Amino acid sequence: MAGTAVVVGAGVGGLATAIGLRGAGWRVSVLERRAEPERYGTAFGIHPTAQAALDRLGVGEAFRRRAVPYRSARIRTPRGKVLASLPLERIERRAGRPELLISRPHLLDALLARLAALGGEVTVRAGVEAHDVPALVAEHDLVVGADGIGSAVRTALLGGRSGPRRIGTVAWIGIADFESGIHGETWGRGRFFGMTPVEPGRTNWYATVPEATTAEELRDRFAGWHEPIPRILAETDPATWIRYEMRHLFPALRSFVHGGKVALVGDAAHAMTPNLGQGACTAILDAEALTRAVARHGRATLPEALRAYDTERRRAAQRVAFGSRTLHRFMSTDHTRLRNAAISALRVG
Ligand SMILES: Cc1cc2nc3c(=O)[nH]c(=O)nc-3n(C[C@H](O)[C@H](O)[C@H](O)COP(=O)(O)OP(=O)(O)OC[C@H]3O[C@@H](n4cnc5c(N)ncnc54)[C@H](O)[C@@H]3O)c2cc1C
C-alpha cells in the first residue's frame, strides 16, 4: 500500500521525485519556498542515462521537444587552437543517442506538465518554506529533502557536519542572441569560457574567474581571446548575466537516508561544482532510483527501499561530485603542466 510523502523543494530533483512517487500511487505534497517558479538558469546537459530515467518517469517526450543535441565540442586555447574534443561522439556511439541540452526553465516546465498530467493527489505549494522538519517527519510516511545545497532537511536531521563550501571561483552565465558557430570550452590561465547550443538562434555561455571579478572586469579578462568570446561578452547586456559563487557540499555525506523515512536527492545530497555538467543529471537519476525503490518495496518496507536507494546512488553520485571538483582544480590552475594533463585525459580525437 502507498502512503503520504512530502517533498521539500521544487527544483529538478524535487519535481522528478514527486512524479515518481505519484506514479507509484503515493499522496504527495511539494513545498517550494519561492512564490513563483524561478525562470533563470542556462542550459543543462542531459546524459543518455538521465534521458532514460526521464523516459521511465514519463517526461521524455516533453523534454525532447525543447532539447537540442550536443554533438561536437572542442577544448581550445585562448588563441583558438584546438587541443582536444569533449567525448560527445563517444557518448552517442555507446548510448545510441546523443547528449541533449535543455534550458533549466524548459526542463522545469516539462516536469511540472507531467506532474499536472498525473493529477490526483499531488499538490505543489509555492511560497511555503519548510522550517519545522521534525514536524514534517511526524506527519508523513516519507520526507524527501530536495531543497538544494543549503538543505534544511539535511541540516535538521543529519546535522551541520556537511555544508556548502566555497571554492574561490565565481561562474558567470548568460545567453547570447546569436549562434556562436563553435562550441566547447576555452581554457586559459586560471579561467575558462564555455559555449553550448541551447535553442535555435541562441548560444548558452559560461565563464569562470576568481571570486573578486566584477562584470566589467569579465570583459577585460577575456579580451583578446578567440572569437566569438569577446563578441558574446560585448553584445550581451551585463544586466542579464548571472553570477554565482561556485560551491560544493563538503565533506561528502555518510548516508543519503535517515531514520527509515527520510531521503535526500540532488544538490541536498551531493551538490557539486558544475565542471562535469552533471548537477541536473544526478538529481534526475537520484529521483528515479529513489521512487523506483519505493514503488518496489511499498510503504510497509520503506526502510529497505531507502537502503536500496542509498546503495544504488550514494557512491555513484559522490564519484561524479569528486570528478567534477578534480576537473575544476585542473581547469582553473595557473600551472600549464597540470592543465595539459587534464586535456590529455580528455583527448579523444
Ligand atoms: C535558480 C537556479 C538556477 C540554476 N541555474 C543553473 C544553471 O544555469 N546551470 C547549472 O548547471 N545549474 C544550475 N542550477 C543548479 C541546478 O539546478 C542543480 O544543480 C540541479 O538541477 C539539482 O537540482 P536540485 O533540485 O537538487 O536543487 P535546486 O535546483 O537547488 O532546487 C532546490 C529547490 O528547493 C527550494 N528550497 C530550498 N530550501 C527550501 C525550503 N526550506 N523549503 C522549501 N523549498 C526550499 C529552492 O527554492 C529550490 O527551488 C541552478 C539552481 C537554481 C536554484
The ligand as an SDF file (V2000), in Angstrom:
LIG
                    3D

 53 58  0  0  0  0  0  0  0  0999 V2000
   17.6670   29.3830   -9.6960 C   0  0  0  0  0  0  0  0  0  0  0  0
   18.6790   28.3150  -10.0430 C   0  0  0  0  0  0  0  0  0  0  0  0
   19.3450   28.3950  -11.2610 C   0  0  0  0  0  0  0  0  0  0  0  0
   20.2810   27.4240  -11.6060 C   0  0  0  0  0  0  0  0  0  0  0  0
   20.9190   27.5250  -12.8050 N   0  0  0  0  0  0  0  0  0  0  0  0
   21.8000   26.5840  -13.1560 C   0  0  0  0  0  0  0  0  0  0  0  0
   22.4680   26.6520  -14.4290 C   0  0  0  0  0  0  0  0  0  0  0  0
   22.2530   27.5650  -15.2060 O   0  0  0  0  0  0  0  0  0  0  0  0
   23.3510   25.6610  -14.7490 N   0  0  0  0  0  0  0  0  0  0  0  0
   23.6030   24.6180  -13.8860 C   0  0  0  0  0  0  0  0  0  0  0  0
   24.3920   23.7250  -14.2120 O   0  0  0  0  0  0  0  0  0  0  0  0
   22.9750   24.5310  -12.6870 N   0  0  0  0  0  0  0  0  0  0  0  0
   22.0920   25.4750  -12.2990 C   0  0  0  0  0  0  0  0  0  0  0  0
   21.4730   25.3680  -11.1020 N   0  0  0  0  0  0  0  0  0  0  0  0
   21.7520   24.1880  -10.2520 C   0  0  0  0  0  0  0  0  0  0  0  0
   20.9680   23.0190  -10.7480 C   0  0  0  0  0  0  0  0  0  0  0  0
   19.5980   23.3870  -10.9320 O   0  0  0  0  0  0  0  0  0  0  0  0
   21.0700   21.9080   -9.7180 C   0  0  0  0  0  0  0  0  0  0  0  0
   22.4260   21.5380   -9.5250 O   0  0  0  0  0  0  0  0  0  0  0  0
   20.4180   20.6280  -10.1550 C   0  0  0  0  0  0  0  0  0  0  0  0
   19.3500   20.8180  -11.0250 O   0  0  0  0  0  0  0  0  0  0  0  0
   19.9530   19.8520   -8.9300 C   0  0  0  0  0  0  0  0  0  0  0  0
   18.6740   20.3330   -8.5830 O   0  0  0  0  0  0  0  0  0  0  0  0
   18.0170   20.1770   -7.1720 P   0  0  0  0  0  0  0  0  0  0  0  0
   16.5540   20.0270   -7.4300 O   0  0  0  0  0  0  0  0  0  0  0  0
   18.6840   19.1390   -6.3740 O   0  0  0  0  0  0  0  0  0  0  0  0
   18.3180   21.5420   -6.4180 O   0  0  0  0  0  0  0  0  0  0  0  0
   17.8690   23.0340   -6.7670 P   0  0  0  0  0  0  0  0  0  0  0  0
   17.7750   23.2540   -8.2270 O   0  0  0  0  0  0  0  0  0  0  0  0
   18.7640   23.9200   -5.9810 O   0  0  0  0  0  0  0  0  0  0  0  0
   16.3870   23.1290   -6.1710 O   0  0  0  0  0  0  0  0  0  0  0  0
   16.1190   23.2170   -4.7870 C   0  0  0  0  0  0  0  0  0  0  0  0
   14.7610   23.8820   -4.6030 C   0  0  0  0  0  0  0  0  0  0  0  0
   14.4060   23.8230   -3.2190 O   0  0  0  0  0  0  0  0  0  0  0  0
   13.8660   25.0600   -2.8170 C   0  0  0  0  0  0  0  0  0  0  0  0
   14.0800   25.1690   -1.3710 N   0  0  0  0  0  0  0  0  0  0  0  0
   15.2650   25.3210   -0.7200 C   0  0  0  0  0  0  0  0  0  0  0  0
   15.0730   25.3160    0.6190 N   0  0  0  0  0  0  0  0  0  0  0  0
   13.7450   25.1700    0.8200 C   0  0  0  0  0  0  0  0  0  0  0  0
   12.9320   25.0910    1.9900 C   0  0  0  0  0  0  0  0  0  0  0  0
   13.4660   25.1380    3.2270 N   0  0  0  0  0  0  0  0  0  0  0  0
   11.5900   24.9440    1.8470 N   0  0  0  0  0  0  0  0  0  0  0  0
   11.0390   24.8830    0.5970 C   0  0  0  0  0  0  0  0  0  0  0  0
   11.7630   24.9520   -0.5570 N   0  0  0  0  0  0  0  0  0  0  0  0
   13.1020   25.0860   -0.4360 C   0  0  0  0  0  0  0  0  0  0  0  0
   14.6310   26.0740   -3.6590 C   0  0  0  0  0  0  0  0  0  0  0  0
   13.9210   27.2820   -3.7650 O   0  0  0  0  0  0  0  0  0  0  0  0
   14.7630   25.3440   -4.9970 C   0  0  0  0  0  0  0  0  0  0  0  0
   13.6590   25.5890   -5.8460 O   0  0  0  0  0  0  0  0  0  0  0  0
   20.5470   26.3350  -10.7160 C   0  0  0  0  0  0  0  0  0  0  0  0
   19.8600   26.2510   -9.4920 C   0  0  0  0  0  0  0  0  0  0  0  0
   18.9340   27.2330   -9.1420 C   0  0  0  0  0  0  0  0  0  0  0  0
   18.1790   27.1270   -7.8230 C   0  0  0  0  0  0  0  0  0  0  0  0
  1  2  1  0
  2  3  1  0
  2 52  2  0
  3  4  2  0
  4  5  1  0
  4 50  1  0
  5  6  2  0
  6  7  1  0
  6 13  1  0
  7  8  2  0
  7  9  1  0
  9 10  1  0
 10 11  2  0
 10 12  1  0
 12 13  2  0
 13 14  1  0
 14 15  1  0
 14 50  1  0
 15 16  1  0
 16 17  1  0
 16 18  1  0
 18 19  1  0
 18 20  1  0
 20 21  1  0
 20 22  1  0
 22 23  1  0
 23 24  1  0
 24 25  2  0
 24 26  1  0
 24 27  1  0
 27 28  1  0
 28 29  2  0
 28 30  1  0
 28 31  1  0
 31 32  1  0
 32 33  1  0
 33 34  1  0
 33 48  1  0
 34 35  1  0
 35 36  1  0
 35 46  1  0
 36 37  1  0
 36 45  1  0
 37 38  2  0
 38 39  1  0
 39 40  1  0
 39 45  2  0
 40 41  1  0
 40 42  2  0
 42 43  1  0
 43 44  2  0
 44 45  1  0
 46 47  1  0
 46 48  1  0
 48 49  1  0
 50 51  2  0
 51 52  1  0
 52 53  1  0
M  END
$$$$
